[in-house]
Amino acid sequence: MSGINKVILIGHLGKDPELRYLEGGVSVTSFPLATSETFNKDGQKVEQTEWHNIVMWRGLADLASKYLSKGKLVYIEGKLRTRSFEDKAGIKKYTTEVVAENFTMLGRKSDFEDGAPSRQGFKSIADNDLLNGNGEDDMPF
């Protein structure tokens, strides 16, 4: 039996998505996402915020860079991926990212009046991208 690696997040973008292109014209975008929870501690409400590194590939990356921006509320489904890299001093570092498989814009009606496609449009494009062989198996890392 294989395991399950599934992440579901609802949060606000910490900054605009950064779109870049790798060899072969593969697009990738990344951005930080803040999720917050509130709990009571000693009779007072305390808010705790977690920051998540989000990565999107190909068509999903293009959509995210076009329609998402700092502060927008978004629902993201994906999986955790840990990778290593060397910093400028040559020291090996590790980072864990959420590789998004689809997203849905959330928020006020006015958030969608700038020509953004319907909420369902994002999921169908993400699913089609994966079905056409543009999924995780050919990521360049």
C-alpha positions as CSV (number, residue, x, y, z in Angstrom):
1,M,0.0,0.0,0.0
2,S,1.3,3.5,-0.8
3,G,0.9,6.5,1.4
4,I,-1.1,9.7,1.0
5,N,0.5,13.1,0.7
6,K,-2.3,15.6,0.6
7,V,-2.3,19.3,1.8
8,I,-5.4,21.6,1.9
9,L,-4.8,25.2,2.8
10,I,-6.9,28.4,2.9
11,G,-4.9,31.5,3.4
12,H,-3.8,34.9,2.2
13,L,-0.9,35.5,-0.2
14,G,2.1,37.1,1.6
15,K,3.3,38.7,-1.7
16,D,2.6,38.6,-5.4
17,P,3.5,35.3,-7.2
18,E,6.9,35.3,-8.8
19,L,6.7,33.8,-12.3
20,R,9.9,32.5,-13.9
21,Y,10.8,30.2,-16.7
22,L,13.1,27.2,-16.6
23,E,15.0,25.5,-19.5
24,G,12.5,24.4,-22.1
25,G,10.1,27.2,-21.3
26,V,8.6,25.5,-18.3
27,S,6.8,28.1,-16.1
28,V,6.9,28.0,-12.3
29,T,5.7,30.4,-9.8
30,S,6.1,30.6,-6.0
31,F,4.8,32.7,-3.2
32,P,4.3,32.6,0.6
33,L,0.8,31.8,2.0
34,A,-0.3,32.7,5.5
35,T,-2.7,30.6,7.4
36,S,-4.0,31.8,10.8
37,E,-5.7,30.2,13.7
38,T,-7.1,31.7,16.9
39,F,-7.2,30.1,20.3
40,N,-7.7,31.1,23.9
41,K,-4.7,31.3,26.1
42,D,-5.2,32.4,29.7
43,G,-8.6,33.9,28.8
44,Q,-7.3,35.9,25.9
45,K,-7.6,35.3,22.2
46,V,-4.3,34.6,20.6
47,E,-3.7,34.4,16.8
48,Q,-1.0,32.2,15.5
49,T,0.1,32.5,11.8
50,E,1.9,29.8,9.9
51,W,3.8,30.6,6.6
52,H,3.8,28.1,3.8
53,N,6.0,28.1,0.6
54,I,3.7,27.5,-2.4
55,V,5.0,26.3,-5.8
56,M,2.9,26.0,-8.9
57,W,3.9,24.6,-12.3
58,R,3.0,25.2,-16.0
59,G,-0.5,26.3,-16.7
60,L,-1.4,26.6,-13.1
61,A,1.7,28.8,-12.6
62,D,0.6,31.0,-15.5
63,L,-3.0,31.4,-14.0
64,A,-1.7,32.1,-10.5
65,S,0.7,34.9,-11.8
66,K,-2.1,36.4,-13.8
67,Y,-4.9,36.4,-11.2
68,L,-3.4,36.1,-7.7
69,S,-1.8,39.0,-5.8
70,K,-0.7,39.9,-2.3
71,G,-3.5,39.7,0.2
72,K,-5.9,37.6,-1.9
73,L,-7.6,34.7,-0.1
74,V,-7.1,31.4,-1.9
75,Y,-7.9,27.7,-1.4
76,I,-5.0,25.4,-2.4
77,E,-4.8,21.7,-2.7
78,G,-1.4,20.0,-3.2
79,K,1.3,17.9,-1.7
80,L,4.4,18.4,0.5
81,R,7.7,18.2,-1.2
82,T,11.1,18.5,0.5
83,R,14.2,19.4,-1.5
84,S,17.8,20.3,-0.8
85,F,20.0,23.0,-2.2
86,E,23.3,24.7,-1.4
87,D,23.3,28.2,-0.1
88,K,25.9,30.9,-1.1
89,A,28.4,29.5,1.4
90,G,28.1,26.0,0.0
91,I,26.1,24.7,3.0
92,K,23.4,22.1,2.2
93,K,19.9,23.4,3.2
94,Y,16.5,21.7,3.1
95,T,13.1,23.3,2.4
96,T,9.6,21.9,2.4
97,E,7.2,23.4,-0.1
98,V,3.5,22.8,-1.0
99,V,3.4,21.8,-4.7
100,A,-0.1,23.0,-5.6
101,E,-2.2,20.8,-7.9
102,N,-5.1,23.3,-8.1
103,F,-6.4,26.4,-6.5
104,T,-9.7,28.4,-6.1
105,M,-9.9,32.1,-5.5
106,L,-12.0,33.0,-2.5
107,G,-13.2,36.3,-1.1
108,R,-15.6,39.1,-2.0
109,K,-17.5,39.3,-5.3
110,S,-15.4,42.4,-6.2
111,D,-12.3,40.2,-6.2
112,F,-13.7,38.4,-9.3
113,E,-14.8,41.5,-11.3
114,D,-11.5,42.1,-12.9
115,G,-12.0,39.5,-15.6
116,A,-10.8,36.5,-13.7
117,P,-12.3,33.1,-14.8
118,S,-14.9,31.3,-12.7
119,R,-13.7,29.4,-9.7
120,Q,-14.4,26.1,-11.4
121,G,-12.1,27.2,-14.3
122,F,-9.0,27.0,-12.2
123,K,-9.6,23.4,-11.1
124,S,-10.5,22.2,-14.6
125,I,-7.3,23.7,-16.0
126,A,-5.2,22.2,-13.3
127,D,-6.7,18.8,-13.8
128,N,-6.3,18.9,-17.6
129,D,-2.7,19.9,-17.2
130,L,-2.0,16.9,-15.1
131,L,-3.9,14.6,-17.4
132,N,-1.9,15.8,-20.4
133,G,1.3,14.5,-18.8
134,N,2.4,17.8,-17.3
135,G,2.3,16.6,-13.7
136,E,4.8,15.8,-11.0
137,D,6.8,13.1,-12.8
138,D,8.5,15.5,-15.1
139,M,9.4,18.3,-12.6
140,P,13.0,19.4,-13.2
141,F,14.2,18.8,-9.6
